[in-house]
Amino acid sequence: MDEEERKMLRDVHDALFAVPIGSPSDREPLIIRANAALDKLDRGSWTVRTLIWLLPVLAGLGIAFKEITGWIK
Protein backbone atom coordinates (compact mmCIF):
# COMPACT_ATOMS: atom_id res chain seq x y z
CA MET A 1 0.00 0.00 0.00
CA ASP A 2 1.51 3.30 -1.02
CA GLU A 3 1.18 6.64 0.77
CA GLU A 4 -1.72 7.87 -1.41
CA GLU A 5 -3.78 4.76 -0.60
CA ARG A 6 -2.99 5.16 3.11
CA LYS A 7 -4.20 8.76 2.98
CA MET A 8 -7.43 7.71 1.25
CA LEU A 9 -7.97 4.98 3.86
CA ARG A 10 -7.41 7.50 6.69
CA ASP A 11 -9.89 9.89 5.05
CA VAL A 12 -12.56 7.18 4.81
CA HIS A 13 -11.91 6.12 8.40
CA ASP A 14 -12.17 9.71 9.62
CA ALA A 15 -15.37 10.27 7.65
CA LEU A 16 -17.01 7.24 9.28
CA PHE A 17 -15.61 7.22 12.81
CA ALA A 18 -14.72 10.84 13.63
CA VAL A 19 -17.03 13.67 14.54
CA PRO A 20 -16.59 16.50 12.01
CA ILE A 21 -14.74 19.56 13.27
CA GLY A 22 -17.13 22.31 14.31
CA SER A 23 -20.02 19.93 14.99
CA PRO A 24 -22.10 20.27 18.15
CA SER A 25 -20.69 18.43 21.16
CA ASP A 26 -23.53 15.88 21.19
CA ARG A 27 -23.01 14.90 17.53
CA GLU A 28 -22.18 11.23 16.92
CA PRO A 29 -19.94 9.74 14.21
CA LEU A 30 -21.54 8.86 10.88
CA ILE A 31 -21.22 5.10 11.41
CA ILE A 32 -23.27 5.25 14.63
CA ARG A 33 -25.94 7.41 13.00
CA ALA A 34 -26.11 5.02 10.03
CA ASN A 35 -26.56 2.03 12.35
CA ALA A 36 -29.37 3.83 14.18
CA ALA A 37 -31.10 4.55 10.86
CA LEU A 38 -30.84 0.90 9.84
CA ASP A 39 -32.28 -0.19 13.19
CA LYS A 40 -35.26 2.11 12.67
CA LEU A 41 -35.72 0.73 9.17
CA ASP A 42 -35.72 -2.84 10.50
CA ARG A 43 -38.28 -1.96 13.17
CA GLY A 44 -40.45 -0.20 10.60
CA SER A 45 -40.39 -3.12 8.20
CA TRP A 46 -41.44 -5.50 10.99
CA THR A 47 -44.29 -3.17 11.89
CA VAL A 48 -45.50 -3.11 8.30
CA ARG A 49 -45.23 -6.89 7.99
CA THR A 50 -47.20 -7.32 11.18
CA LEU A 51 -49.95 -5.00 9.98
CA ILE A 52 -50.14 -6.70 6.59
CA TRP A 53 -50.58 -10.05 8.34
CA LEU A 54 -52.82 -8.83 11.15
CA LEU A 55 -55.43 -6.93 9.11
CA PRO A 56 -56.65 -9.91 7.03
CA VAL A 57 -56.62 -12.15 10.13
CA LEU A 58 -58.81 -9.69 12.05
CA ALA A 59 -61.14 -9.33 9.07
CA GLY A 60 -61.44 -13.12 8.83
CA LEU A 61 -62.19 -13.40 12.54
CA GLY A 62 -64.86 -10.72 12.22
CA ILE A 63 -66.50 -12.50 9.31
CA ALA A 64 -66.34 -15.83 11.15
CA PHE A 65 -67.90 -14.29 14.27
CA LYS A 66 -70.70 -12.77 12.19
CA GLU A 67 -71.40 -16.11 10.49
CA ILE A 68 -71.42 -18.06 13.75
CA THR A 69 -73.75 -15.58 15.44
CA GLY A 70 -76.02 -15.85 12.37
CA TRP A 71 -76.20 -19.63 12.77
CA ILE A 72 -77.02 -19.39 16.46
CA LYS A 73 -79.99 -17.05 15.92
C-alpha positions as CSV (number, residue, x, y, z in Angstrom):
1,M,0.0,0.0,0.0
2,D,1.5,3.3,-1.0
3,E,1.2,6.6,0.8
4,E,-1.7,7.9,-1.4
5,E,-3.8,4.8,-0.6
6,R,-3.0,5.2,3.1
7,K,-4.2,8.8,3.0
8,M,-7.4,7.7,1.2
9,L,-8.0,5.0,3.9
10,R,-7.4,7.5,6.7
11,D,-9.9,9.9,5.0
12,V,-12.6,7.2,4.8
13,H,-11.9,6.1,8.4
14,D,-12.2,9.7,9.6
15,A,-15.4,10.3,7.6
16,L,-17.0,7.2,9.3
17,F,-15.6,7.2,12.8
18,A,-14.7,10.8,13.6
19,V,-17.0,13.7,14.5
20,P,-16.6,16.5,12.0
21,I,-14.7,19.6,13.3
22,G,-17.1,22.3,14.3
23,S,-20.0,19.9,15.0
24,P,-22.1,20.3,18.2
25,S,-20.7,18.4,21.2
26,D,-23.5,15.9,21.2
27,R,-23.0,14.9,17.5
28,E,-22.2,11.2,16.9
29,P,-19.9,9.7,14.2
30,L,-21.5,8.9,10.9
31,I,-21.2,5.1,11.4
32,I,-23.3,5.3,14.6
33,R,-25.9,7.4,13.0
34,A,-26.1,5.0,10.0
35,N,-26.6,2.0,12.3
36,A,-29.4,3.8,14.2
37,A,-31.1,4.6,10.9
38,L,-30.8,0.9,9.8
39,D,-32.3,-0.2,13.2
40,K,-35.3,2.1,12.7
41,L,-35.7,0.7,9.2
42,D,-35.7,-2.8,10.5
43,R,-38.3,-2.0,13.2
44,G,-40.4,-0.2,10.6
45,S,-40.4,-3.1,8.2
46,W,-41.4,-5.5,11.0
47,T,-44.3,-3.2,11.9
48,V,-45.5,-3.1,8.3
49,R,-45.2,-6.9,8.0
50,T,-47.2,-7.3,11.2
51,L,-50.0,-5.0,10.0
52,I,-50.1,-6.7,6.6
53,W,-50.6,-10.1,8.3
54,L,-52.8,-8.8,11.2
55,L,-55.4,-6.9,9.1
56,P,-56.6,-9.9,7.0
57,V,-56.6,-12.1,10.1
58,L,-58.8,-9.7,12.0
59,A,-61.1,-9.3,9.1
60,G,-61.4,-13.1,8.8
61,L,-62.2,-13.4,12.5
62,G,-64.9,-10.7,12.2
63,I,-66.5,-12.5,9.3
64,A,-66.3,-15.8,11.2
65,F,-67.9,-14.3,14.3
66,K,-70.7,-12.8,12.2
67,E,-71.4,-16.1,10.5
68,I,-71.4,-18.1,13.7
69,T,-73.8,-15.6,15.4
70,G,-76.0,-15.9,12.4
71,W,-76.2,-19.6,12.8
72,I,-77.0,-19.4,16.5
73,K,-80.0,-17.1,15.9
